[in-house]
């Protein structure tokens, strides 16, 4: 009797282990193809709805069948007369054989034909789900109580968990070829909007283009054309005193009038946001207010940057170049397999993600240039360098006020799979266009003020 019980439990365990491996590793695209070939499209949707519950049921029943197999072996004829050494030897063989048969064989089947196995056995696997309902309910209650005891929200209400699940689905879609890598990157960026603040995408204060409120309408028109923008801030004395935002349409409508008003009277009220506001909140606010531009303020009320709808869009789809954008070269330039040159304004999180770096991301700085300032404690000169881990960082271009471009030389080759699209390793440094450089052998000139 014990032999029969152990044999039946072994067969059941083999089936349950194969089902569990197949449910854990099946590819949606292949399963959909199998279901279409057999004219069972409804089965595909049913498996997707119940796969997690079925997986838990198979794993629970697998443990039960293993216990039954051990009991069957123990109750075999002659077991009462066996010595401790005989029992040890028999159980050792049982464990080794069970692991080999119940791990290797199911794994091989799931890898070779997991989708087919899942399709043909699903009617039987589906019947196992109600058998584990009481255990699953108890486990669910225990999980909820535990989360509340430790002060965490219910797992179903955890937005972070939901975001991770969505990103894992996107990753799987890319692996299966159902989703292009570019579309996958866009979805990942969309998921990150609720975590990034506006500092990550804003135009910094030093790069903001503006016009003076004392300019005439004619001067304002020329400066607006030179800037190549449809909207531009208008200031009093400095960027902390923004009078308003000048729209090109409002300016053109006023210029053609016989008695045009002053520039101050046609600007629109600026919209201010704190630098700690998240990008998704800013996007929602700008949609509600029908705005295209916002002024970013620091904790002291000073202007720290400017952000537009185009900046948010570029965060999702990548850089968008129009006819007014200057050709400033690639943000990342590959010199050789060990050396890259990057724009000092490049964000640290993006650089770390692309090249598997571990540069520190601090609240006091967002860019690689800010990291260099923080490490050196001063404005560096051209040619200065320091090491961080296995990477040597060298200042390639700089002014007397900021770092423009850096060279990163690694002791090991950079991962080619993470290089940005359209970048070619040429070994030729990108041209310097219109930048005043500080020679490495001289000190930065003092301000005339």
C-alpha positions, 0 to 999 in steps of 0.5 A: 500500500505504501508503494502505491501511495508514494507512486501516486504522490510522485506522479501528482508532484511531477504534474504540479511541479511542471504546472508551477514552472509553466505558470511562472515562466510562460510567454504571453505571445507564445501562449496566445499563438497556441490558443489561436492555433487550437481555436481557444482564444477564450482559454488565453484570457482565462489563463491570464486572469487565473495564472497567479491563483493557479500558481499558488494552488499548484505550489500548495498542493505540491507540498501536500503531495510531497508529504504524502510521498514521504508517508508512503515511503515510510509505510512500505512493508518491512519498514518496522524492522529497518535500522536507523542507518537503513532509514537514513540511506533510504531517505537520502535516496528519496530526497536526491531522486525527488529533487532530480525528478521534480526539479530538473524534469519539470524545468526542462518541460516548461522551457521546451513546451511550457505553453503547450503543457499549460494549454492542454492541462489547464482544464485540470489545473483550473479544478485545483484552484477551489481546493486551496481556497480556505488556505488562500483566504487564511494567508490573505488575512494573515498578510493584511494583518501583518501589513497593518501591524508594521504600519504599511498599506494593504499590498493591493493598495500599494502604488509602488508595487503596482508601478513595479508590476507595470514596469515588469510587464513592459520589460517582458513585452520587450523581451518577447518582441511585443513592445519596441524598446523605444516604446518601453523606454517611454512607458518607464519614463511615464512611470517615473514622472510621479517620482521626479521633481521639476528640478530634473527637467527645468532650464536652470537660472543661468540658461534662462533667456529673458527680455527687460520690461524697459524694452520697446515693443520693437526691441522685444520683437527682435529679442523674441525672434533671436531667442526662437521662443513663442513665450519669454519671461520679462524682468525688472532688474533681475530674474528674481523680479519677473514682471510676466510672460510675453507671448509672441501672439500678444506682442504681434497683435499690439505692434500692429495697433495705431496706439500700442501700449507699453510692454509691461501692460501686455505681459501675462501673469507668471505661474510659479511652482516650487522646485520640489513639485513632482513632474506629474503634478506639474503636468496636471496643473498646467493642463488644468490652467492651460499653461505652457510655462512655469517659473520654478522657485527655490525655498527662499522665493528666488527664481531657480529655473524655468520649465515648459510643456516641451520639457515635460514631453522631452522627458517622456519621448526624448530630446526634440530638436526644432529649427531654432535649436542650436547644434550643440553636439551629442550629450554623450560622445564616445571616444573609445570603449573606455572613454566617454565625454558628457555634457556637464548638465546631464543628470546623474540618474540617467548617467548611472542607469545608462552606464551602470555607474554608482555616482552619488545622487544627492539632494544638493545636486542633480547633474554630473557637473554639480557632483564635480563641484561638490567633490572638488569644493570649488570651480575646477579648471580645464584639465583637473581630474579626480577618481571615483571608484574605477572612473577617472573624471576630467574637466574638458571644457569650462568657463570662469563660472561653470563646468561645460563638458567632462570626460569619464575614463573607466578602467573597464570597457563601457557596456555598449548595449547602454550607449545612446542611439545614434552615438558613434565611437570615432575617437574625435572630440566634438567641436567647441562652439561659441564657448569661452574656455578657461586655460588650465595654466591660468586662474579664472579671471575675476569679475569686473564688478 
